[in-house]
């Protein structure tokens, strides 16, 4: 009987160690019970007085983005902006400027969302005078020169006031498309 105990003891010990090792491996790799929606959204870096300029191949500025404060988040690779200020330049030397209380830059940097009191001013140097648009939400796609809003918009210019439910503005062609219950008050120039 001593020979049988001598054979089964090491085999039992190895089986117990293998079982313990397997349990330890699964315990360490167990999926997190934390809800992915409640994961921490913590900034990995913060920049104050942020300023960036995108240029064309000739070095001429296409647009600038400034903000009082930017916070980048590693978990979704997005950036939040405090007091953002965006300016797009067209080929004729005109500008479109957008300011708001808050902003958001997508992970690829191809979309900028402005929220809060959004003020868009088109061409301070235009012969017809500046055109000011006010809304609560504006989506800017800089590479396509598009500015979009699906929220109520107030447009004010020289002798004109327009209310609309949505807008689309091309900052290069300066075409403004207003839609959804557009109401206009126009005073003719005397």
Residue pairs with C-beta under 8 A, 6 or more apart in sequence:
39 75
40 75
41 73
41 75
41 76
42 73
42 74
42 75
43 71
43 72
43 73
44 72
44 73
44 74
45 71
45 72
46 69
46 70
46 71
46 72
47 69
47 70
47 72
48 68
48 69
49 66
49 68
50 65
50 66
50 67
50 68
50 69
50 70
50 81
51 64
51 65
51 66
52 64
52 65
52 66
53 61
53 63
53 64
54 61
54 62
54 63
54 64
54 142
55 61
55 62
56 62
60 89
61 89
62 88
62 89
62 142
63 86
63 87
63 88
63 89
63 142
64 86
64 87
65 84
65 85
65 86
65 105
65 112
66 84
66 85
66 86
67 81
67 82
67 83
67 84
67 85
67 103
68 82
68 83
69 81
69 82
69 83
70 79
70 80
70 81
70 82
71 79
71 80
72 78
72 79
73 79
73 80
76 107
77 107
78 104
78 105
78 106
78 107
79 104
79 105
80 102
80 103
80 104
80 105
81 102
81 103
81 104
81 105
81 112
82 101
82 102
82 103
83 99
83 100
83 101
83 102
84 98
84 99
84 100
84 102
84 103
84 112
84 114
85 97
85 98
85 99
86 97
86 98
86 99
86 112
86 114
86 140
87 95
87 96
87 97
87 98
88 95
88 96
88 140
88 142
88 145
88 171
89 95
90 96
90 171
90 172
90 174
91 172
93 125
94 122
94 123
94 125
94 126
94 174
95 122
95 123
95 124
95 125
96 120
96 121
96 122
96 123
96 147
96 169
96 171
97 120
97 121
98 114
98 118
98 119
98 120
98 138
98 140
98 147
99 114
99 118
99 119
100 114
100 115
100 116
100 117
100 118
100 119
100 138
101 115
101 116
101 117
102 114
102 115
102 116
103 112
103 113
103 114
103 115
104 112
104 113
104 115
105 111
105 112
105 113
106 112
106 113
110 141
110 142
110 143
111 139
111 140
111 141
112 139
112 140
112 142
113 137
113 138
113 139
113 140
114 137
114 138
114 139
114 140
115 136
115 137
116 136
117 134
117 136
118 134
118 135
118 136
118 137
118 138
118 149
119 132
119 133
119 134
120 132
120 133
120 134
120 135
120 138
120 147
120 169
121 130
121 131
121 132
121 133
122 130
122 131
122 132
122 133
122 169
122 174
122 176
123 130
123 131
123 174
124 130
128 157
128 158
129 157
129 158
130 157
131 155
131 156
131 157
131 176
132 155
132 156
132 157
133 153
133 154
133 155
133 156
133 167
133 169
134 153
134 154
134 156
135 149
135 151
135 152
135 153
135 154
135 167
136 151
136 152
137 149
137 150
137 151
138 147
138 148
138 149
139 147
139 148
139 149
140 146
140 147
140 148
141 147
141 148
145 170
145 171
145 172
145 173
146 168
146 169
146 170
146 171
147 167
147 168
147 169
147 170
147 171
148 166
148 167
148 168
148 169
149 166
149 167
150 165
150 166
151 165
151 166
152 163
152 164
152 165
153 162
153 163
153 164
153 165
153 166
153 167
153 178
154 161
154 162
154 163
155 161
155 162
155 163
155 164
155 167
155 176
155 178
156 162
159 186
159 187
159 188
159 189
160 184
160 185
160 186
160 187
161 184
161 185
161 186
162 178
162 182
162 183
162 184
162 185
163 181
163 182
163 183
163 184
164 178
164 179
164 180
164 181
164 182
164 183
165 179
165 180
165 181
165 182
166 178
166 179
166 180
167 176
167 177
167 178
167 179
168 176
168 177
168 179
169 175
169 176
169 177
